[in-house]
């Protein structure tokens, strides 16, 4: 067995837990965006201490999705559904609010956060929440059992 094979096995064994950590961090960051926009926390909207006006389109609705979706993703409750809706809201944010024909790239149009959140959340739609999720403790462990079994199969554990 080569040293790379041993390393690969160790990394594969930790994959589900790193996935859970990824989900927690992405959810927390997304939650913070919503909290900043809705309540003025963490410097407020765009760091100006302001909040988005209730009911305004699309900002207020996006902030609610960020707060609720981010919280659900962070704790691992209904992760795939929350991530799907949240990812869609970030796709909308990028293509409708940021993307223009003269400024296509996210670095040019201020859409980096929208693009990153969109893809990170979409990844969670396909990978699920990992073993450290509230769903697992509330009885919704079919997904976790399936991913844990797959991890054991690949690592031989």
Contact map, one row per residue, 1 for C-alpha under 8 A:
1110110000000000000000000000000000000000000000000000000000000000000000000000000000000000000000000000000000000000000000000000000000000000000000000000000000000
1111110000000000000000000000000000000000000000000000000000000000000000000000000000000000000000000000000000000000000000000000000000000000000000000000000000000
1111111000000000000000000000000000000000000000000000000000000000000000000000000000000000000000000000000000000000000000000000000000000000000000000000000000000
0111111100000000000000000000000000000000000000000000000000000000000000000000000000000000000000000000000000000000000000000000000000000000000000000000000000000
1111111110000000000000000000000000000000000000000000000000000000000000000000000000000000000000000000000000000000000000000000000000000000000000000000000000000
1111111111000000000000000000000000000000000000000000000000000000000000000000000000000000000000000000000000000000000000000000000000000000000000000000000000000
0011111111100000000000000000000000000000000000000000000000000000000000000000000000000000000000000000000000000000000000000000000000000000000000000000000000000
0001111111110000000000000000000000000000000000000000000000000000000000000000000000000000000000000000000000000000000000000000000000000000000000000000000000000
0000111111111000000000000000000000000000000000000000000000000000000000000000000000000000000000000000000000000000000000000000000000000000000000000000000000100
0000011111111100000000000000000000000000000000000000000000000000000000000000000000000000000000000000000000000000000000000000000000000000000000000000000000000
0000001111111110000000000000000000000000000000000000000000000000000000000000000000000000000000000000000000000000000000000000000000000000000000000000000000000
0000000111111110000000000000000000000000000000000000000000000000000000000000000000000000000000000000000000000000000000000000000000000000000000000000001001100
0000000011111111000000000000000000000000000000000000000000000000000000000000000000000000000000000000000000000000000000000000000000000000000000000000001100100
0000000001111111110000000000000000000000000000000000000000000000000000000000000000000000000000000000000000000000000000000000000000000000000000000000000000000
0000000000111111111000000000000000000000000000000000000000000000000000000000000000000000000000000000000000000000000000000000000000000000000000000000001000000
0000000000001111111100000000000000000000000000000000000000000000000000000000000000000000000000000000000000000000000000000000000001100000000000000011001000000
0000000000000111111110000000000000000000000000000000000000000000000000000000000000000000000000000000000000000000000000000000000001110000000000000000000000000
0000000000000111111111000000000000000000000000000000000000000000000000000000000000000000000000000000000000000000000000000000000000000000000000000000000000000
0000000000000011111111100000000000000000000000000000000000000000000000000000000000000000000000000000000000000000000000000000000011000000000000000000000000000
0000000000000001111111110000000000000000000000000000000000000000000000000000000000000000000000000000000000000000000000000000000011111000000000000000000000000
0000000000000000111111111000000000000000000000000000000000000000000000000000000000000000000000000000000000000000000000000000000000000000000000000000000000000
0000000000000000011111111100000000000000000000000000000000000000000000000000000000000000000000000000000000000000000000000000000000000000000000000000000000000
0000000000000000001111111110000000000000000000000000000000000000000000001101000000000000000000000000000000000000000000000001000010000000000000000000000000000
0000000000000000000111111111000000000000000000000000000000000000000000001111000000000000000000000000000000000000000000000000000000000000000000000000000000000
0000000000000000000011111111100000000000000000000000000000000000000000000100000000000000000000000000000000000000000000000000000000000000000000000000000000000
0000000000000000000001111111110000000000000000000000000000000000000001001100000000000000000000000000000000000000000010011000000000000000000000000000000000000
0000000000000000000000111111111000000000000000000000000000000000000011111110000000000000000000000000000000000000000000000000000000000000000000000000000000000
0000000000000000000000011111111100000000000000000000000000000000000001100100000000000000000000000000000000000000000000000000000000000000000000000000000000000
0000000000000000000000001111111110000000000000000000000000000000000001000000000000000000000000000000000000000000000000000000000000000000000000000000000000000
0000000000000000000000000111111111000000000000000000000000000000011011100000000000000000000000000000000000000000000010000000000000000000000000000000000000000
0000000000000000000000000011111111100000000000000000000000000000011111100000000000000000000000000000000000000000000000000000000000000000000000000000000000000
0000000000000000000000000001111111110000110000000000000000000000011001000000000000000000000000000000000000000000000000000000000000000000000000000000000000000
0000000000000000000000000000111111111000000000000000000000000010011000000000000000000000000000000000000000000000000000000000000000000000000000000000000000000
0000000000000000000000000000011111111100000000000000000000000111111001000000000000000000000000000000000000000000000000000000000000000000000000000000000000000
0000000000000000000000000000001111111111110100000000000000000010011000000000000000000000000000000000000000000000000000000000000000000000000000000000000000000
0000000000000000000000000000000111111111111110000010000000000000000000000000000000000000000000000000000000000000000000000000000000000000000000000000000000000
0000000000000000000000000000000011111111100111000111000000010010000000000000000000000000000000000000000000000000000000000000000000000000000000000000000000000
0000000000000000000000000000000001111111000110000011000000010011000000000000000000000000000000000000000000000000000000000000000000000000000000000000000000000
0000000000000000000000000000000000111111100100000010000000000000000000000000000000000000000000000000000000000000000000000000000000000000000000000000000000000
0000000000000000000000000000000000111111111110001110000000000000000000000000000000000000000000000000000000000000000000000000000000000000000000000000000000000
0000000000000000000000000000000100111011111100001000000000000000000000000000000000000000000000000000000000000000000000000000000000000000000000000000000000000
0000000000000000000000000000000100110001111100100000000000000000000000000000000000000000000000000000000000000000000000000000000000000000000000000000000000000
0000000000000000000000000000000000010001111111111100000000000000000000000000000000000000000000000000000000000000000000000000000000000000000000000000000000000
0000000000000000000000000000000000111111111111111110000000000000000000000000000000000000000000000000000000000000000000000000000000000000000000000000000000000
0000000000000000000000000000000000011101001111111111000000000000000000000000000000000000000000000000000000000000000000000000000000000000000000000000000000000
0000000000000000000000000000000000001000001111111100000000000000000000000000000000000000000000000000000000000000000000000000000000000000000000000000000000000
0000000000000000000000000000000000000000011111111100000000000000000000000000000000000000000000000000000000000000000000000000000000000000000000000000000000000
0000000000000000000000000000000000000000001111111100000000000000000000000000000000000000000000000000000000000000000000000000000000000000000000000000000000000
0000000000000000000000000000000000000001101111111110000000000000000000000000000000000000000000000000000000000000000000000000000000000000000000000000000000000
0000000000000000000000000000000000001001001111111111000000000000000000000000000000000000000000000000000000000000000000000000000000000000000000000000000000000
0000000000000000000000000000000000011111000110001111100000000000000000000000000000000000000000000000000000000000000000000000000000000000000000000000000000000
0000000000000000000000000000000000001100000010000111110100110000000000000000000000000000000000000000000000000000000000000000000000000000000000000000000000000
0000000000000000000000000000000000000000000000000011111100010000000000000000000000000000000000000000000000000000000000000000000000000000000000000000000000000
0000000000000000000000000000000000000000000000000001111100010000000000000000000000000000000000000000000000000000000000000000000000000000000000000000000000000
0000000000000000000000000000000000000000000000000000111110011000000000000000000000000000000000000000000000000000000000000000000000000000000000000000000000000
0000000000000000000000000000000000000000000000000001111111111000000000000000000000000000000000000000000000000000000000000000000000000000000000000000000000000
0000000000000000000000000000000000000000000000000000001111111000000000000000000000000000000000000000000000000000000000000000000000000000000000000000000000000
0000000000000000000000000000000000000000000000000000000111111100000000000000000000000000000000000000000000000000000000000000000000000000000000000000000000000
0000000000000000000000000000000000000000000000000001000111111110000000000000000000000000000000000000000000000000000000000000000000000000000000000000000000000
0000000000000000000000000000000000001100000000000001111111111111000000000000000000000000000000000000000000000000000000000000000000000000000000000000000000000
0000000000000000000000000000000000000000000000000000001111111111100000000000000000000000000000000000000000000000000000000000000000000000000000000000000000000
0000000000000000000000000000000001000000000000000000000001111111110000000000000000000000100000000000000000000000000000000000000000000000000000000000000000000
0000000000000000000000000000000011101100000000000000000000111111111000000000000000000000000000000000000000000000000000000000000000000000000000000000000000000
0000000000000000000000000000000001000100000000000000000000011111111110000000000000000000000000000000000000000000000000000000000000000000000000000000000000000
0000000000000000000000000000000001000000000000000000000000001111111111000000000000001100100000000000000000000000000000000000000000000000000000000000000000000
0000000000000000000000000000011111100000000000000000000000000111111111100000000000000100000000000000000000000000000000000000000000000000000000000000000000000
0000000000000000000000000000011111100000000000000000000000000011111111100000000000000000000000000000000000000000000000000000000000000000000000000000000000000
0000000000000000000000000000001000000000000000000000000000000001111111110000000000000000000000000000000000000000000000000000000000000000000000000000000000000
0000000000000000000000000010011000000000000000000000000000000001111111111000000001101100000000000000000000000000000000000000000000000000000000000000000000000
0000000000000000000000000111111101000000000000000000000000000000111111111100000001000100000000000000000000000000000000000000000000000000000000000000000000000
0000000000000000000000000011011000000000000000000000000000000000011111111110000000000000000000000000000000000000000000000000000000000000000000000000000000000
0000000000000000000000000010000000000000000000000000000000000000000111111111111001000000000000000000000000000000000000000000000000000000000000000000000000000
0000000000000000000000110110000000000000000000000000000000000000000011111111111001100000000000000000000000000000000000000000000010000000000000000000000000000
0000000000000000000000111111000000000000000000000000000000000000000001111111100000000000000000000000000000000000000000000000000000000000000000000000000000000
0000000000000000000000010010000000000000000000000000000000000000000000111111100000000000000000000000000000000000000000000000000000001100000000000000000000000
0000000000000000000000110000000000000000000000000000000000000000000000011111111000000000000000000000000000000000000000000000000010011110000000000000000000000
0000000000000000000000000000000000000000000000000000000000000000000000011111111000000000000000000000000000000000000000000000000000001110000000000000000000000
0000000000000000000000000000000000000000000000000000000000000000000000011001111111000000000000000000000000000000000000000000000000000010000000000000000000000
0000000000000000000000000000000000000000000000000000000000000000000000011001111111100000000000000000000000000000000000000001100110000000000000000000000000000
0000000000000000000000000000000000000000000000000000000000000000000000000000011111110000000000000000000000000000000000000001110110000000000000000000000000000
0000000000000000000000000000000000000000000000000000000000000000000000000000011111111000000000000000000000000000000000000000100000000000000000000000000000000
0000000000000000000000000000000000000000000000000000000000000000000011011000011111111100000000000000000000000000000000000000000000000000000000000000000000000
0000000000000000000000000000000000000000000000000000000000000000000010001000001111111110000000000000000000000000000000001101100000000000000000000000000000000
0000000000000000000000000000000000000000000000000000000000000000000000000000000111111111000000000000000000000000000000001100100000000000000000000000000000000
0000000000000000000000000000000000000000000000000000000000000000100010000000000011111111100000000000000000000000000000000000000000000000000000000000000000000
0000000000000000000000000000000000000000000000000000000000000000110011000000000001111111110000000000000000000000000001001000000000000000000000000000000000000
0000000000000000000000000000000000000000000000000000000000000000000000000000000000111111111000000000000000000000000011111100000000000000000000000000000000000
0000000000000000000000000000000000000000000000000000000000000000000000000000000000011111111100000000000000000000000001000000000000000000000000000000000000000
0000000000000000000000000000000000000000000000000000000000000100100000000000000000001111111110000000000000000000000001000000000000000000000000000000000000000
0000000000000000000000000000000000000000000000000000000000000000000000000000000000000111111111000000000000000000011011000000000000000000000000000000000000000
0000000000000000000000000000000000000000000000000000000000000000000000000000000000000011111111100000000000000000011001000000000000000000000000000000000000000
0000000000000000000000000000000000000000000000000000000000000000000000000000000000000001111111111000000000000000000000000000000000000000000000000000000000000
0000000000000000000000000000000000000000000000000000000000000000000000000000000000000000111111111100000000000010010000000000000000000000000000000000000000000
0000000000000000000000000000000000000000000000000000000000000000000000000000000000000000011111111110000000000010011000000000000000000000000000000000000000000
0000000000000000000000000000000000000000000000000000000000000000000000000000000000000000001111111111000000000000000000000000000000000000000000000000000000000
0000000000000000000000000000000000000000000000000000000000000000000000000000000000000000000111111110000000000000000000000000000000000000000000000000000000000
0000000000000000000000000000000000000000000000000000000000000000000000000000000000000000000111111110000000000000000000000000000000000000000000000000000000000
0000000000000000000000000000000000000000000000000000000000000000000000000000000000000000000011111111000001001110000000000000000000000000000000000000000000000
0000000000000000000000000000000000000000000000000000000000000000000000000000000000000000000001111111101111001010000000000000000000000000000000000000000000000
0000000000000000000000000000000000000000000000000000000000000000000000000000000000000000000000100111111100001000000000000000000000000000000000000000000000000
0000000000000000000000000000000000000000000000000000000000000000000000000000000000000000000000000011111100000000000000000000000000000000000000000000000000000
0000000000000000000000000000000000000000000000000000000000000000000000000000000000000000000000000001111100000000000000000000000000000000000000000000000000000
0000000000000000000000000000000000000000000000000000000000000000000000000000000000000000000000000011111111011000000000000000000000000000000000000000000000000
0000000000000000000000000000000000000000000000000000000000000000000000000000000000000000000000000011111111011000000000000000000000000000000000000000000000000
0000000000000000000000000000000000000000000000000000000000000000000000000000000000000000000000000010001111111000000000000000000000000000000000000000000000000
0000000000000000000000000000000000000000000000000000000000000000000000000000000000000000000000000110001111111111001000000000000000000000000000000000000000000
0000000000000000000000000000000000000000000000000000000000000000000000000000000000000000000000000000000011111111000000000000000000000000000000000000000000000
0000000000000000000000000000000000000000000000000000000000000000000000000000000000000000000000000000001111111110000000000000000000000000000000000000000000000
0000000000000000000000000000000000000000000000000000000000000000000000000000000000000000000000000111001111111110000000000000000000000000000000000000000000000
0000000000000000000000000000000000000000000000000000000000000000000000000000000000000000000000000100000001111111100000000000000000000000000000000000000000000
0000000000000000000000000000000000000000000000000000000000000000000000000000000000000000000011000110000001111111111000000000000000000000000000000000000000000
0000000000000000000000000000000000000000000000000000000000000000000000000000000000000000000000000000000001100111111100000000000000000000000000000000000000000
0000000000000000000000000000000000000000000000000000000000000000000000000000000000000000000000000000000000000111111110000000000000000000000000000000000000000
0000000000000000000000000000000000000000000000000000000000000000000000000000000000000000011011000000000000000011111111000000000000000000000000000000000000000
0000000000000000000000000000000000000000000000000000000000000000000000000000000000000000011001000000000001000011111111100000000000000000000000000000000000000
0000000000000000000000000000000000000000000000000000000000000000000000000000000000000000000000000000000000000001111111110000000000000000000000000000000000000
0000000000000000000000000100010000000000000000000000000000000000000000000000000000000010010000000000000000000000111111111000000000000000000000000000000000000
0000000000000000000000000000000000000000000000000000000000000000000000000000000000000111111000000000000000000000011111111100000000000000000000000000000000000
0000000000000000000000000000000000000000000000000000000000000000000000000000000000000010000000000000000000000000001111111110000000000000000000000000000000000
0000000000000000000000000100000000000000000000000000000000000000000000000000000000000010000000000000000000000000000111111111000000000000000000000000000000000
0000000000000000000000000100000000000000000000000000000000000000000000000000000000110110000000000000000000000000000011111111100000000000000000000000000000000
0000000000000000000000000000000000000000000000000000000000000000000000000000000000110010000000000000000000000000000001111111110000000000000000000000000000000
0000000000000000000000000000000000000000000000000000000000000000000000000000000000000000000000000000000000000000000000111111111000000000000000000000000000000
0000000000000000000000100000000000000000000000000000000000000000000000000000001100100000000000000000000000000000000000011111111110000000000000000000000000000
0000000000000000000000000000000000000000000000000000000000000000000000000000001110110000000000000000000000000000000000001111111100000000000000000000000000000
0000000000000000000000000000000000000000000000000000000000000000000000000000000100000000000000000000000000000000000000000111111100000000000000000000000000000
0000000000000000000000000000000000000000000000000000000000000000000000000000000000000000000000000000000000000000000000000011111111000000000000000000000000000
0000000000000000000000000000000000000000000000000000000000000000000000000000001100000000000000000000000000000000000000000001111111000000000000110000000000000
0000000000000000001100100000000000000000000000000000000000000000000000001001001100000000000000000000000000000000000000000001001111111000000000010000000000000
0000000000000001101100000000000000000000000000000000000000000000000000000000000000000000000000000000000000000000000000000000001111111000000000010010000000000
0000000000000001100100000000000000000000000000000000000000000000000000000000000000000000000000000000000000000000000000000000000011111001000000010001000000000
0000000000000000100100000000000000000000000000000000000000000000000000000001000000000000000000000000000000000000000000000000000011111101000000000000000000000
0000000000000000000100000000000000000000000000000000000000000000000000000011100000000000000000000000000000000000000000000000000011111111100000000000000000000
0000000000000000000000000000000000000000000000000000000000000000000000000011100000000000000000000000000000000000000000000000000000011111110000000000000000000
0000000000000000000000000000000000000000000000000000000000000000000000000001110000000000000000000000000000000000000000000000000000001111111110000000000000000
0000000000000000000000000000000000000000000000000000000000000000000000000000000000000000000000000000000000000000000000000000000000111111111110010000000000000
0000000000000000000000000000000000000000000000000000000000000000000000000000000000000000000000000000000000000000000000000000000000001111111110000000000000000
0000000000000000000000000000000000000000000000000000000000000000000000000000000000000000000000000000000000000000000000000000000000000111111110000000000000000
0000000000000000000000000000000000000000000000000000000000000000000000000000000000000000000000000000000000000000000000000000000000000011111110000000000000000
0000000000000000000000000000000000000000000000000000000000000000000000000000000000000000000000000000000000000000000000000000000000000011111111100000000000000
0000000000000000000000000000000000000000000000000000000000000000000000000000000000000000000000000000000000000000000000000000000000000011111111111000000000000
0000000000000000000000000000000000000000000000000000000000000000000000000000000000000000000000000000000000000000000000000000000000000000000111111100000000000
0000000000000000000000000000000000000000000000000000000000000000000000000000000000000000000000000000000000000000000000000000000100000000000111111110000000000
0000000000000000000000000000000000000000000000000000000000000000000000000000000000000000000000000000000000000000000000000000000111100001000011111111000000000
0000000000000000000000000000000000000000000000000000000000000000000000000000000000000000000000000000000000000000000000000000000000000000000011111111100000000
0000000000000000000000000000000000000000000000000000000000000000000000000000000000000000000000000000000000000000000000000000000000000000000001111111110000000
0000000000000001000000000000000000000000000000000000000000000000000000000000000000000000000000000000000000000000000000000000000001000000000000111111111000000
0000000000000001000000000000000000000000000000000000000000000000000000000000000000000000000000000000000000000000000000000000000000100000000000011111111100000
0000000000000000000000000000000000000000000000000000000000000000000000000000000000000000000000000000000000000000000000000000000000000000000000001111111110000
0000000000000000000000000000000000000000000000000000000000000000000000000000000000000000000000000000000000000000000000000000000000000000000000000111111111000
0000000000011011000000000000000000000000000000000000000000000000000000000000000000000000000000000000000000000000000000000000000000000000000000000011111111100
0000000000001000000000000000000000000000000000000000000000000000000000000000000000000000000000000000000000000000000000000000000000000000000000000001111111111
0000000000000000000000000000000000000000000000000000000000000000000000000000000000000000000000000000000000000000000000000000000000000000000000000000111111111
0000000000010000000000000000000000000000000000000000000000000000000000000000000000000000000000000000000000000000000000000000000000000000000000000000011111110
0000000010011000000000000000000000000000000000000000000000000000000000000000000000000000000000000000000000000000000000000000000000000000000000000000001111111
0000000000000000000000000000000000000000000000000000000000000000000000000000000000000000000000000000000000000000000000000000000000000000000000000000000111111
0000000000000000000000000000000000000000000000000000000000000000000000000000000000000000000000000000000000000000000000000000000000000000000000000000000110111
